[in-house]
């Protein structure tokens, strides 16, 4: 419900830019929380070596996109 309201307000052409920015941040934070919950549930011991390598690459790309990657 909250997502639908946020989407309707954020996509409206009559909404000011600052409202759209707030809506975008709310949705981004919601996605980040959901992703963190999903990543915690993954048991790395049950993955094959190929799956584990792909999983770690995905996590690294996500962290870089979020600005939380390792900076050398």
PDB file of N, H, CA, C and O in Angstrom:
ATOM      1  N   UNK A   1       0.826  -1.190   0.000  1.00  0.00           N
ATOM      2  CA  UNK A   1       0.000   0.000   0.000  1.00  0.00           C
ATOM      3  C   UNK A   1       0.874   1.259   0.000  1.00  0.00           C
ATOM      4  O   UNK A   1       0.650   2.189  -0.774  1.00  0.00           O
ATOM      5  N   UNK A   2       1.879   1.262   0.892  1.00  0.00           N
ATOM      6  H   UNK A   2       2.060   0.506   1.521  1.00  0.00           H
ATOM      7  CA  UNK A   2       2.763   2.420   0.965  1.00  0.00           C
ATOM      8  C   UNK A   2       3.507   2.607  -0.357  1.00  0.00           C
ATOM      9  O   UNK A   2       3.703   3.732  -0.815  1.00  0.00           O
ATOM     10  N   UNK A   3       3.916   1.492  -0.965  1.00  0.00           N
ATOM     11  H   UNK A   3       3.757   0.578  -0.593  1.00  0.00           H
ATOM     12  CA  UNK A   3       4.633   1.552  -2.236  1.00  0.00           C
ATOM     13  C   UNK A   3       3.748   2.130  -3.335  1.00  0.00           C
ATOM     14  O   UNK A   3       4.212   2.925  -4.153  1.00  0.00           O
ATOM     15  N   UNK A   4       2.489   1.741  -3.357  1.00  0.00           N
ATOM     16  H   UNK A   4       2.112   1.096  -2.692  1.00  0.00           H
ATOM     17  CA  UNK A   4       1.568   2.237  -4.382  1.00  0.00           C
ATOM     18  C   UNK A   4       1.336   3.739  -4.238  1.00  0.00           C
ATOM     19  O   UNK A   4       1.296   4.464  -5.233  1.00  0.00           O
ATOM     20  N   UNK A   5       1.184   4.198  -3.012  1.00  0.00           N
ATOM     21  H   UNK A   5       1.216   3.609  -2.204  1.00  0.00           H
ATOM     22  CA  UNK A   5       0.986   5.632  -2.768  1.00  0.00           C
ATOM     23  C   UNK A   5       2.243   6.409  -3.160  1.00  0.00           C
ATOM     24  O   UNK A   5       2.170   7.446  -3.820  1.00  0.00           O
ATOM     25  N   UNK A   6       3.397   5.886  -2.741  1.00  0.00           N
ATOM     26  H   UNK A   6       3.457   5.043  -2.205  1.00  0.00           H
ATOM     27  CA  UNK A   6       4.661   6.541  -3.065  1.00  0.00           C
ATOM     28  C   UNK A   6       4.877   6.590  -4.571  1.00  0.00           C
ATOM     29  O   UNK A   6       5.332   7.604  -5.100  1.00  0.00           O
ATOM     30  N   UNK A   7       4.553   5.506  -5.259  1.00  0.00           N
ATOM     31  H   UNK A   7       4.183   4.683  -4.829  1.00  0.00           H
ATOM     32  CA  UNK A   7       4.713   5.467  -6.715  1.00  0.00           C
ATOM     33  C   UNK A   7       3.774   6.463  -7.393  1.00  0.00           C
ATOM     34  O   UNK A   7       4.173   7.161  -8.325  1.00  0.00           O
ATOM     35  N   UNK A   8       2.529   6.526  -6.924  1.00  0.00           N
ATOM     36  H   UNK A   8       2.206   5.959  -6.167  1.00  0.00           H
ATOM     37  CA  UNK A   8       1.558   7.437  -7.536  1.00  0.00           C
ATOM     38  C   UNK A   8       1.987   8.893  -7.371  1.00  0.00           C
ATOM     39  O   UNK A   8       1.872   9.691  -8.301  1.00  0.00           O
ATOM     40  N   UNK A   9       2.478   9.228  -6.187  1.00  0.00           N
ATOM     41  H   UNK A   9       2.571   8.579  -5.432  1.00  0.00           H
ATOM     42  CA  UNK A   9       2.918  10.605  -5.941  1.00  0.00           C
ATOM     43  C   UNK A   9       4.204  10.900  -6.704  1.00  0.00           C
ATOM     44  O   UNK A   9       4.340  11.956  -7.322  1.00  0.00           O
ATOM     45  N   UNK A  10       5.150   9.958  -6.656  1.00  0.00           N
ATOM     46  H   UNK A  10       5.040   9.100  -6.154  1.00  0.00           H
ATOM     47  CA  UNK A  10       6.448  10.172  -7.288  1.00  0.00           C
ATOM     48  C   UNK A  10       6.387  10.251  -8.801  1.00  0.00           C
ATOM     49  O   UNK A  10       7.216  10.924  -9.412  1.00  0.00           O
ATOM     50  N   UNK A  11       5.424   9.579  -9.421  1.00  0.00           N
ATOM     51  H   UNK A  11       4.750   9.032  -8.925  1.00  0.00           H
ATOM     52  CA  UNK A  11       5.328   9.581 -10.880  1.00  0.00           C
ATOM     53  C   UNK A  11       4.380  10.644 -11.420  1.00  0.00           C
ATOM     54  O   UNK A  11       4.269  10.823 -12.633  1.00  0.00           O
ATOM     55  N   UNK A  12       3.706  11.341 -10.534  1.00  0.00           N
ATOM     56  H   UNK A  12       3.796  11.196  -9.549  1.00  0.00           H
ATOM     57  CA  UNK A  12       2.776  12.371 -10.985  1.00  0.00           C
ATOM     58  C   UNK A  12       3.538  13.545 -11.592  1.00  0.00           C
ATOM     59  O   UNK A  12       4.544  13.995 -11.045  1.00  0.00           O
ATOM     60  N   UNK A  13       3.048  14.033 -12.723  1.00  0.00           N
ATOM     61  H   UNK A  13       2.230  13.667 -13.168  1.00  0.00           H
ATOM     62  CA  UNK A  13       3.723  15.168 -13.358  1.00  0.00           C
ATOM     63  C   UNK A  13       3.457  16.470 -12.611  1.00  0.00           C
ATOM     64  O   UNK A  13       4.098  17.484 -12.888  1.00  0.00           O
ATOM     65  N   UNK A  14       2.528  16.453 -11.677  1.00  0.00           N
ATOM     66  H   UNK A  14       2.008  15.629 -11.451  1.00  0.00           H
ATOM     67  CA  UNK A  14       2.211  17.651 -10.906  1.00  0.00           C
ATOM     68  C   UNK A  14       2.998  17.736  -9.598  1.00  0.00           C
ATOM     69  O   UNK A  14       2.942  18.757  -8.914  1.00  0.00           O
ATOM     70  N   UNK A  15       3.729  16.676  -9.243  1.00  0.00           N
ATOM     71  H   UNK A  15       3.775  15.846  -9.799  1.00  0.00           H
ATOM     72  CA  UNK A  15       4.516  16.679  -8.007  1.00  0.00           C
ATOM     73  C   UNK A  15       5.786  17.490  -8.202  1.00  0.00           C
ATOM     74  O   UNK A  15       6.436  17.390  -9.243  1.00  0.00           O
ATOM     75  N   UNK A  16       6.144  18.295  -7.202  1.00  0.00           N
ATOM     76  H   UNK A  16       5.616  18.376  -6.357  1.00  0.00           H
ATOM     77  CA  UNK A  16       7.404  19.035  -7.307  1.00  0.00           C
ATOM     78  C   UNK A  16       8.598  18.075  -7.231  1.00  0.00           C
ATOM     79  O   UNK A  16       8.471  16.945  -6.758  1.00  0.00           O
ATOM     80  N   UNK A  17       9.737  18.538  -7.697  1.00  0.00           N
ATOM     81  H   UNK A  17       9.839  19.456  -8.081  1.00  0.00           H
ATOM     82  CA  UNK A  17      10.930  17.690  -7.749  1.00  0.00           C
ATOM     83  C   UNK A  17      11.335  17.187  -6.368  1.00  0.00           C
ATOM     84  O   UNK A  17      11.728  16.029  -6.233  1.00  0.00           O
ATOM     85  N   UNK A  18      11.251  18.026  -5.343  1.00  0.00           N
ATOM     86  H   UNK A  18      10.931  18.967  -5.452  1.00  0.00           H
ATOM     87  CA  UNK A  18      11.680  17.606  -4.014  1.00  0.00           C
ATOM     88  C   UNK A  18      10.803  16.477  -3.485  1.00  0.00           C
ATOM     89  O   UNK A  18      11.290  15.623  -2.744  1.00  0.00           O
ATOM     90  N   UNK A  19       9.525  16.453  -3.848  1.00  0.00           N
ATOM     91  H   UNK A  19       9.130  17.147  -4.450  1.00  0.00           H
ATOM     92  CA  UNK A  19       8.646  15.354  -3.440  1.00  0.00           C
ATOM     93  C   UNK A  19       9.063  14.076  -4.163  1.00  0.00           C
ATOM     94  O   UNK A  19       9.071  12.997  -3.570  1.00  0.00           O
ATOM     95  N   UNK A  20       9.405  14.198  -5.433  1.00  0.00           N
ATOM     96  H   UNK A  20       9.398  15.074  -5.915  1.00  0.00           H
ATOM     97  CA  UNK A  20       9.852  13.033  -6.196  1.00  0.00           C
ATOM     98  C   UNK A  20      11.150  12.467  -5.626  1.00  0.00           C
ATOM     99  O   UNK A  20      11.327  11.250  -5.580  1.00  0.00           O
ATOM    100  N   UNK A  21      12.052  13.336  -5.194  1.00  0.00           N
ATOM    101  H   UNK A  21      11.908  14.325  -5.231  1.00  0.00           H
ATOM    102  CA  UNK A  21      13.308  12.885  -4.599  1.00  0.00           C
ATOM    103  C   UNK A  21      13.036  12.133  -3.302  1.00  0.00           C
ATOM    104  O   UNK A  21      13.644  11.092  -3.054  1.00  0.00           O
ATOM    105  N   UNK A  22      12.142  12.641  -2.483  1.00  0.00           N
ATOM    106  H   UNK A  22      11.649  13.487  -2.685  1.00  0.00           H
ATOM    107  CA  UNK A  22      11.789  11.962  -1.231  1.00  0.00           C
ATOM    108  C   UNK A  22      11.173  10.597  -1.525  1.00  0.00           C
ATOM    109  O   UNK A  22      11.509   9.613  -0.866  1.00  0.00           O
ATOM    110  N   UNK A  23      10.282  10.528  -2.502  1.00  0.00           N
ATOM    111  H   UNK A  23      10.009  11.328  -3.038  1.00  0.00           H
ATOM    112  CA  UNK A  23       9.657   9.250  -2.871  1.00  0.00           C
ATOM    113  C   UNK A  23      10.701   8.260  -3.373  1.00  0.00           C
ATOM    114  O   UNK A  23      10.646   7.078  -3.034  1.00  0.00           O
ATOM    115  N   UNK A  24      11.651   8.731  -4.176  1.00  0.00           N
ATOM    116  H   UNK A  24      11.695   9.691  -4.451  1.00  0.00           H
ATOM    117  CA  UNK A  24      12.707   7.866  -4.685  1.00  0.00           C
ATOM    118  C   UNK A  24      13.561   7.325  -3.548  1.00  0.00           C
ATOM    119  O   UNK A  24      13.930   6.151  -3.552  1.00  0.00           O
ATOM    120  N   UNK A  25      13.875   8.166  -2.585  1.00  0.00           N
ATOM    121  H   UNK A  25      13.576   9.120  -2.582  1.00  0.00           H
ATOM    122  CA  UNK A  25      14.668   7.711  -1.435  1.00  0.00           C
ATOM    123  C   UNK A  25      13.901   6.700  -0.595  1.00  0.00           C
ATOM    124  O   UNK A  25      14.489   5.730  -0.114  1.00  0.00           O
ATOM    125  N   UNK A  26      12.608   6.906  -0.409  1.00  0.00           N
ATOM    126  H   UNK A  26      12.131   7.693  -0.799  1.00  0.00           H
ATOM    127  CA  UNK A  26      11.799   5.944   0.344  1.00  0.00           C
ATOM    128  C   UNK A  26      11.792   4.581  -0.337  1.00  0.00           C
ATOM    129  O   UNK A  26      11.941   3.550   0.319  1.00  0.00           O
ATOM    130  N   UNK A  27      11.622   4.583  -1.639  1.00  0.00           N
ATOM    131  H   UNK A  27      11.501   5.420  -2.172  1.00  0.00           H
ATOM    132  CA  UNK A  27      11.601   3.320  -2.380  1.00  0.00           C
ATOM    133  C   UNK A  27      12.978   2.664  -2.354  1.00  0.00           C
ATOM    134  O   UNK A  27      13.078   1.447  -2.199  1.00  0.00           O
ATOM    135  N   UNK A  28      14.040   3.457  -2.505  1.00  0.00           N
ATOM    136  H   UNK A  28      13.959   4.446  -2.631  1.00  0.00           H
ATOM    137  CA  UNK A  28      15.402   2.916  -2.461  1.00  0.00           C
ATOM    138  C   UNK A  28      15.688   2.272  -1.111  1.00  0.00           C
ATOM    139  O   UNK A  28      16.269   1.188  -1.052  1.00  0.00           O
ATOM    140  N   UNK A  29      15.288   2.926  -0.034  1.00  0.00           N
ATOM    141  H   UNK A  29      14.816   3.806  -0.082  1.00  0.00           H
ATOM    142  CA  UNK A  29      15.507   2.369   1.300  1.00  0.00           C
ATOM    143  C   UNK A  29      14.708   1.091   1.510  1.00  0.00           C
ATOM    144  O   UNK A  29      15.192   0.157   2.150  1.00  0.00           O
ATOM    145  N   UNK A  30      13.495   1.037   0.979  1.00  0.00           N
ATOM    146  H   UNK A  30      13.102   1.795   0.459  1.00  0.00           H
ATOM    147  CA  UNK A  30      12.675  -0.162   1.095  1.00  0.00           C
ATOM    148  C   UNK A  30      13.310  -1.324   0.337  1.00  0.00           C
ATOM    149  O   UNK A  30      13.335  -2.451   0.833  1.00  0.00           O
ATOM    150  N   UNK A  31      13.818  -1.058  -0.847  1.00  0.00           N
ATOM    151  H   UNK A  31      13.798  -0.143  -1.249  1.00  0.00           H
ATOM    152  CA  UNK A  31      14.493  -2.100  -1.630  1.00  0.00           C
ATOM    153  C   UNK A  31      15.750  -2.569  -0.908  1.00  0.00           C
ATOM    154  O   UNK A  31      16.041  -3.765  -0.880  1.00  0.00           O
ATOM    155  N   UNK A  32      16.488  -1.644  -0.328  1.00  0.00           N
ATOM    156  H   UNK A  32      16.252  -0.672  -0.350  1.00  0.00           H
ATOM    157  CA  UNK A  32      17.713  -2.001   0.386  1.00  0.00           C
ATOM    158  C   UNK A  32      17.412  -2.880   1.593  1.00  0.00           C
ATOM    159  O   UNK A  32      18.121  -3.856   1.837  1.00  0.00           O
ATOM    160  N   UNK A  33      16.371  -2.549   2.349  1.00  0.00           N
ATOM    161  H   UNK A  33      15.794  -1.757   2.151  1.00  0.00           H
ATOM    162  CA  UNK A  33      15.983  -3.384   3.492  1.00  0.00           C
ATOM    163  C   UNK A  33      15.580  -4.785   3.043  1.00  0.00           C
ATOM    164  O   UNK A  33      15.993  -5.775   3.647  1.00  0.00           O
ATOM    165  N   UNK A  34      14.783  -4.868   1.994  1.00  0.00           N
ATOM    166  H   UNK A  34      14.448  -4.064   1.504  1.00  0.00           H
ATOM    167  CA  UNK A  34      14.347  -6.172   1.487  1.00  0.00           C
ATOM    168  C   UNK A  34      15.533  -6.995   1.001  1.00  0.00           C
ATOM    169  O   UNK A  34      15.599  -8.200   1.244  1.00  0.00           O
ATOM    170  N   UNK A  35      16.458  -6.352   0.322  1.00  0.00           N
ATOM    171  H   UNK A  35      16.404  -5.374   0.124  1.00  0.00           H
ATOM    172  CA  UNK A  35      17.633  -7.050  -0.182  1.00  0.00           C
ATOM    173  C   UNK A  35      18.510  -7.541   0.963  1.00  0.00           C
ATOM    174  O   UNK A  35      19.028  -8.657   0.908  1.00  0.00           O
ATOM    175  N   UNK A  36      18.682  -6.732   1.988  1.00  0.00           N
ATOM    176  H   UNK A  36      18.261  -5.826   2.032  1.00  0.00           H
ATOM    177  CA  UNK A  36      19.483  -7.148   3.139  1.00  0.00           C
ATOM    178  C   UNK A  36      18.866  -8.354   3.835  1.00  0.00           C
ATOM    179  O   UNK A  36      19.585  -9.266   4.243  1.00  0.00           O
ATOM    180  N   UNK A  37      17.542  -8.371   3.974  1.00  0.00           N
ATOM    181  H   UNK A  37      16.957  -7.631   3.642  1.00  0.00           H
ATOM    182  CA  UNK A  37      16.860  -9.518   4.587  1.00  0.00           C
ATOM    183  C   UNK A  37      17.072 -10.764   3.738  1.00  0.00           C
ATOM    184  O   UNK A  37      17.323 -11.846   4.270  1.00  0.00           O
ATOM    185  N   UNK A  38      16.972 -10.617   2.433  1.00  0.00           N
ATOM    186  H   UNK A  38      16.768  -9.739   2.001  1.00  0.00           H
ATOM    187  CA  UNK A  38      17.160 -11.745   1.524  1.00  0.00           C
ATOM    188  C   UNK A  38      18.586 -12.276   1.591  1.00  0.00           C
ATOM    189  O   UNK A  38      18.792 -13.490   1.608  1.00  0.00           O
ATOM    190  N   UNK A  39      19.564 -11.391   1.628  1.00  0.00           N
ATOM    191  H   UNK A  39      19.397 -10.406   1.614  1.00  0.00           H
ATOM    192  CA  UNK A  39      20.961 -11.821   1.655  1.00  0.00           C
ATOM    193  C   UNK A  39      21.329 -12.505   2.960  1.00  0.00           C
ATOM    194  O   UNK A  39      22.193 -13.383   2.969  1.00  0.00           O
ATOM    195  N   UNK A  40      20.700 -12.128   4.055  1.00  0.00           N
ATOM    196  H   UNK A  40      19.999 -11.415   4.048  1.00  0.00           H
ATOM    197  CA  UNK A  40      20.982 -12.755   5.345  1.00  0.00           C
ATOM    198  C   UNK A  40      20.491 -14.204   5.357  1.00  0.00           C
ATOM    199  O   UNK A  40      21.086 -15.057   6.016  1.00  0.00           O
ATOM    200  N   UNK A  41      19.416 -14.477   4.635  1.00  0.00           N
ATOM    201  H   UNK A  41      18.933 -13.784   4.100  1.00  0.00           H
ATOM    202  CA  UNK A  41      18.824 -15.813   4.629  1.00  0.00           C
ATOM    203  C   UNK A  41      19.610 -16.825   3.797  1.00  0.00           C
ATOM    204  O   UNK A  41      19.379 -18.027   3.924  1.00  0.00           O
ATOM    205  N   UNK A  42      20.527 -16.371   2.953  1.00  0.00           N
ATOM    206  H   UNK A  42      20.715 -15.394   2.850  1.00  0.00           H
ATOM    207  CA  UNK A  42      21.272 -17.279   2.080  1.00  0.00           C
ATOM    208  C   UNK A  42      22.352 -17.988   2.886  1.00  0.00           C
ATOM    209  O   UNK A  42      23.163 -17.351   3.558  1.00  0.00           O
ATOM    210  N   UNK A  43      22.351 -19.329   2.808  1.00  0.00           N
ATOM    211  H   UNK A  43      21.692 -19.846   2.262  1.00  0.00           H
ATOM    212  CA  UNK A  43      23.355 -20.145   3.488  1.00  0.00           C
ATOM    213  C   UNK A  43      24.454 -20.478   2.482  1.00  0.00           C
ATOM    214  O   UNK A  43      24.242 -21.268   1.562  1.00  0.00           O
ATOM    215  N   UNK A  44      25.606 -19.882   2.659  1.00  0.00           N
ATOM    216  H   UNK A  44      25.778 -19.241   3.407  1.00  0.00           H
ATOM    217  CA  UNK A  44      26.694 -20.053   1.699  1.00  0.00           C
ATOM    218  C   UNK A  44      27.236 -21.472   1.676  1.00  0.00           C
ATOM    219  O   UNK A  44      27.815 -21.887   0.671  1.00  0.00           O
ATOM    220  N   UNK A  45      27.066 -22.233   2.761  1.00  0.00           N
ATOM    221  H   UNK A  45      26.596 -21.897   3.577  1.00  0.00           H
ATOM    222  CA  UNK A  45      27.589 -23.598   2.796  1.00  0.00           C
ATOM    223  C   UNK A  45      26.812 -24.533   1.873  1.00  0.00           C
ATOM    224  O   UNK A  45      27.322 -25.590   1.502  1.00  0.00           O
ATOM    225  N   UNK A  46      25.592 -24.166   1.499  1.00  0.00           N
ATOM    226  H   UNK A  46      25.177 -23.308   1.801  1.00  0.00           H
ATOM    227  CA  UNK A  46      24.779 -25.007   0.626  1.00  0.00           C
ATOM    228  C   UNK A  46      24.996 -24.705  -0.854  1.00  0.00           C
ATOM    229  O   UNK A  46      24.433 -25.390  -1.708  1.00  0.00           O
ATOM    230  N   UNK A  47      25.798 -23.698  -1.171  1.00  0.00           N
ATOM    231  H   UNK A  47      26.255 -23.142  -0.477  1.00  0.00           H
ATOM    232  CA  UNK A  47      26.031 -23.313  -2.558  1.00  0.00           C
ATOM    233  C   UNK A  47      27.239 -24.047  -3.132  1.00  0.00           C
ATOM    234  O   UNK A  47      28.192 -24.353  -2.415  1.00  0.00           O
ATOM    235  N   UNK A  48      27.187 -24.325  -4.431  1.00  0.00           N
ATOM    236  H   UNK A  48      26.412 -24.076  -5.013  1.00  0.00           H
ATOM    237  CA  UNK A  48      28.352 -24.904  -5.103  1.00  0.00           C
ATOM    238  C   UNK A  48      29.399 -23.807  -5.276  1.00  0.00           C
ATOM    239  O   UNK A  48      29.127 -22.630  -5.037  1.00  0.00           O
ATOM    240  N   UNK A  49      30.592 -24.204  -5.692  1.00  0.00           N
ATOM    241  H   UNK A  49      30.814 -25.159  -5.886  1.00  0.00           H
ATOM    242  CA  UNK A  49      31.662 -23.208  -5.840  1.00  0.00           C
ATOM    243  C   UNK A  49      31.325 -22.190  -6.925  1.00  0.00           C
ATOM    244  O   UNK A  49      31.643 -21.009  -6.787  1.00  0.00           O
ATOM    245  N   UNK A  50      30.679 -22.641  -8.008  1.00  0.00           N
ATOM    246  H   UNK A  50      30.420 -23.601  -8.120  1.00  0.00           H
ATOM    247  CA  UNK A  50      30.291 -21.711  -9.070  1.00  0.00           C
ATOM    248  C   UNK A  50      29.219 -20.740  -8.585  1.00  0.00           C
ATOM    249  O   UNK A  50      29.273 -19.545  -8.875  1.00  0.00           O
ATOM    250  N   UNK A  51      28.242 -21.266  -7.843  1.00  0.00           N
ATOM    251  H   UNK A  51      28.198 -22.237  -7.607  1.00  0.00           H
ATOM    252  CA  UNK A  51      27.175 -20.421  -7.313  1.00  0.00           C
ATOM    253  C   UNK A  51      27.736 -19.431  -6.304  1.00  0.00           C
ATOM    254  O   UNK A  51      27.333 -18.267  -6.281  1.00  0.00           O
ATOM    255  N   UNK A  52      28.661 -19.888  -5.473  1.00  0.00           N
ATOM    256  H   UNK A  52      28.988 -20.833  -5.492  1.00  0.00           H
ATOM    257  CA  UNK A  52      29.266 -19.016  -4.466  1.00  0.00           C
ATOM    258  C   UNK A  52      30.057 -17.890  -5.131  1.00  0.00           C
ATOM    259  O   UNK A  52      30.002 -16.741  -4.692  1.00  0.00           O
ATOM    260  N   UNK A  53      30.793 -18.228  -6.192  1.00  0.00           N
ATOM    261  H   UNK A  53      30.838 -19.161  -6.548  1.00  0.00           H
ATOM    262  CA  UNK A  53      31.553 -17.210  -6.917  1.00  0.00           C
ATOM    263  C   UNK A  53      30.609 -16.180  -7.541  1.00  0.00           C
ATOM    264  O   UNK A  53      30.856 -14.977  -7.451  1.00  0.00           O
ATOM    265  N   UNK A  54      29.532 -16.650  -8.171  1.00  0.00           N
ATOM    266  H   UNK A  54      29.332 -17.627  -8.244  1.00  0.00           H
ATOM    267  CA  UNK A  54      28.557 -15.743  -8.788  1.00  0.00           C
ATOM    268  C   UNK A  54      27.870 -14.886  -7.726  1.00  0.00           C
ATOM    269  O   UNK A  54      27.630 -13.699  -7.943  1.00  0.00           O
ATOM    270  N   UNK A  55      27.553 -15.488  -6.580  1.00  0.00           N
ATOM    271  H   UNK A  55      27.747 -16.453  -6.404  1.00  0.00           H
ATOM    272  CA  UNK A  55      26.911 -14.764  -5.481  1.00  0.00           C
ATOM    273  C   UNK A  55      27.815 -13.644  -4.980  1.00  0.00           C
ATOM    274  O   UNK A  55      27.359 -12.516  -4.792  1.00  0.00           O
ATOM    275  N   UNK A  56      29.085 -13.946  -4.763  1.00  0.00           N
ATOM    276  H   UNK A  56      29.455 -14.863  -4.916  1.00  0.00           H
ATOM    277  CA  UNK A  56      30.016 -12.930  -4.263  1.00  0.00           C
ATOM    278  C   UNK A  56      30.227 -11.813  -5.281  1.00  0.00           C
ATOM    279  O   UNK A  56      30.384 -10.651  -4.904  1.00  0.00           O
ATOM    280  N   UNK A  57      30.231 -12.157  -6.569  1.00  0.00           N
ATOM    281  H   UNK A  57      30.103 -13.100  -6.875  1.00  0.00           H
ATOM    282  CA  UNK A  57      30.348 -11.126  -7.602  1.00  0.00           C
ATOM    283  C   UNK A  57      29.130 -10.204  -7.593  1.00  0.00           C
ATOM    284  O   UNK A  57      29.259  -8.988  -7.736  1.00  0.00           O
ATOM    285  N   UNK A  58      27.953 -10.794  -7.424  1.00  0.00           N
ATOM    286  H   UNK A  58      27.848 -11.782  -7.308  1.00  0.00           H
ATOM    287  CA  UNK A  58      26.724  -9.987  -7.369  1.00  0.00           C
ATOM    288  C   UNK A  58      26.726  -9.067  -6.158  1.00  0.00           C
ATOM    289  O   UNK A  58      26.371  -7.893  -6.263  1.00  0.00           O
ATOM    290  N   UNK A  59      27.126  -9.599  -5.013  1.00  0.00           N
ATOM    291  H   UNK A  59      27.414 -10.553  -4.928  1.00  0.00           H
ATOM    292  CA  UNK A  59      27.176  -8.788  -3.796  1.00  0.00           C
ATOM    293  C   UNK A  59      28.180  -7.652  -3.963  1.00  0.00           C
ATOM    294  O   UNK A  59      27.931  -6.529  -3.525  1.00  0.00           O
ATOM    295  N   UNK A  60      29.310  -7.943  -4.596  1.00  0.00           N
ATOM    296  H   UNK A  60      29.512  -8.856  -4.952  1.00  0.00           H
ATOM    297  CA  UNK A  60      30.315  -6.904  -4.819  1.00  0.00           C
ATOM    298  C   UNK A  60      29.780  -5.802  -5.735  1.00  0.00           C
ATOM    299  O   UNK A  60      30.001  -4.619  -5.478  1.00  0.00           O
ATOM    300  N   UNK A  61      29.075  -6.189  -6.804  1.00  0.00           N
ATOM    301  H   UNK A  61      28.896  -7.151  -7.013  1.00  0.00           H
ATOM    302  CA  UNK A  61      28.497  -5.189  -7.713  1.00  0.00           C
ATOM    303  C   UNK A  61      27.429  -4.355  -7.011  1.00  0.00           C
ATOM    304  O   UNK A  61      27.340  -3.146  -7.225  1.00  0.00           O
ATOM    305  N   UNK A  62      26.620  -5.002  -6.175  1.00  0.00           N
ATOM    306  H   UNK A  62      26.692  -5.984  -6.002  1.00  0.00           H
ATOM    307  CA  UNK A  62      25.582  -4.276  -5.436  1.00  0.00           C
ATOM    308  C   UNK A  62      26.227  -3.269  -4.489  1.00  0.00           C
ATOM    309  O   UNK A  62      25.795  -2.119  -4.408  1.00  0.00           O
ATOM    310  N   UNK A  63      27.258  -3.705  -3.778  1.00  0.00           N
ATOM    311  H   UNK A  63      27.609  -4.639  -3.844  1.00  0.00           H
ATOM    312  CA  UNK A  63      27.930  -2.810  -2.837  1.00  0.00           C
ATOM    313  C   UNK A  63      28.594  -1.636  -3.548  1.00  0.00           C
ATOM    314  O   UNK A  63      28.574  -0.512  -3.047  1.00  0.00           O
ATOM    315  N   UNK A  64      29.182  -1.894  -4.712  1.00  0.00           N
ATOM    316  H   UNK A  64      29.199  -2.807  -5.120  1.00  0.00           H
ATOM    317  CA  UNK A  64      29.778  -0.793  -5.473  1.00  0.00           C
ATOM    318  C   UNK A  64      28.711   0.186  -5.937  1.00  0.00           C
ATOM    319  O   UNK A  64      28.922   1.399  -5.905  1.00  0.00           O
ATOM    320  N   UNK A  65      27.570  -0.331  -6.366  1.00  0.00           N
ATOM    321  H   UNK A  65      27.398  -1.316  -6.392  1.00  0.00           H
ATOM    322  CA  UNK A  65      26.480   0.539  -6.815  1.00  0.00           C
ATOM    323  C   UNK A  65      25.924   1.363  -5.661  1.00  0.00           C
ATOM    324  O   UNK A  65      25.507   2.504  -5.855  1.00  0.00           O
ATOM    325  N   UNK A  66      25.917   0.790  -4.466  1.00  0.00           N
ATOM    326  H   UNK A  66      26.256  -0.138  -4.309  1.00  0.00           H
ATOM    327  CA  UNK A  66      25.414   1.504  -3.297  1.00  0.00           C
ATOM    328  C   UNK A  66      26.463   2.422  -2.691  1.00  0.00           C
ATOM    329  O   UNK A  66      26.167   3.177  -1.765  1.00  0.00           O
ATOM    330  N   UNK A  67      27.686   2.366  -3.205  1.00  0.00           N
ATOM    331  H   UNK A  67      27.927   1.754  -3.957  1.00  0.00           H
ATOM    332  CA  UNK A  67      28.746   3.220  -2.682  1.00  0.00           C
ATOM    333  C   UNK A  67      29.381   2.672  -1.428  1.00  0.00           C
ATOM    334  O   UNK A  67      30.019   3.410  -0.678  1.00  0.00           O
ATOM    335  N   UNK A  68      29.212   1.373  -1.191  1.00  0.00           N
ATOM    336  H   UNK A  68      28.693   0.773  -1.801  1.00  0.00           H
ATOM    337  CA  UNK A  68      29.757   0.777   0.023  1.00  0.00           C
ATOM    338  C   UNK A  68      30.843  -0.234  -0.298  1.00  0.00           C
ATOM    339  O   UNK A  68      31.205  -1.045   0.555  1.00  0.00           O
ATOM    340  N   UNK A  69      31.364  -0.198  -1.511  1.00  0.00           N
ATOM    341  H   UNK A  69      31.070   0.461  -2.204  1.00  0.00           H
ATOM    342  CA  UNK A  69      32.403  -1.138  -1.912  1.00  0.00           C
ATOM    343  C   UNK A  69      33.747  -0.752  -1.327  1.00  0.00           C
ATOM    344  O   UNK A  69      33.920   0.337  -0.780  1.00  0.00           O
ATOM    345  N   UNK A  70      34.688  -1.664  -1.455  1.00  0.00           N
ATOM    346  H   UNK A  70      34.548  -2.549  -1.900  1.00  0.00           H
ATOM    347  CA  UNK A  70      36.037  -1.391  -0.977  1.00  0.00           C
ATOM    348  C   UNK A  70      36.679  -0.352  -1.880  1.00  0.00           C
ATOM    349  O   UNK A  70      36.614  -0.451  -3.105  1.00  0.00           O
ATOM    350  N   UNK A  71      37.285   0.622  -1.277  1.00  0.00           N
ATOM    351  H   UNK A  71      37.338   0.702  -0.281  1.00  0.00           H
ATOM    352  CA  UNK A  71      37.949   1.669  -2.042  1.00  0.00           C
ATOM    353  C   UNK A  71      39.444   1.573  -1.784  1.00  0.00           C
ATOM    354  O   UNK A  71      39.900   1.750  -0.655  1.00  0.00           O
ATOM    355  N   UNK A  72      40.204   1.293  -2.835  1.00  0.00           N
ATOM    356  H   UNK A  72      39.834   1.149  -3.753  1.00  0.00           H
ATOM    357  CA  UNK A  72      41.649   1.100  -2.682  1.00  0.00           C
ATOM    358  C   UNK A  72      42.375   2.422  -2.744  1.00  0.00           C
ATOM    359  O   UNK A  72      43.600   2.459  -2.634  1.00  0.00           O
TER     360      UNK A  72
END
